[in-house]
Amino acid sequence: MSYSNYKKMSEQLKVKPFVLQKFEKHNAPKERSCGLATKRCVRCGRIRGHLSQYGIDMCRQCFREVAVKIGFKQYN
């Protein structure tokens, strides 16, 4: 189960608090203290392709979209 599917399902179960509590107990991803899953993109939430240099904290795809607005130049 991916991260986004977990969030969608918990939104649907807000009407039933007991079922939501049981669902979160068994299906919530565990909190990580180290490894790849600790760093996520601030825009889209991706785990892989993460750029943390200069405090950017974005995946490479989101960085390409926003790079010019941030002030980076593209060289050929």
Helices and strands as residue ranges (DSSP letters): H 3-12, G 13-15, H 17-27, G 36-38, E 50-51, G 53-55, E 58-59, H 60-70
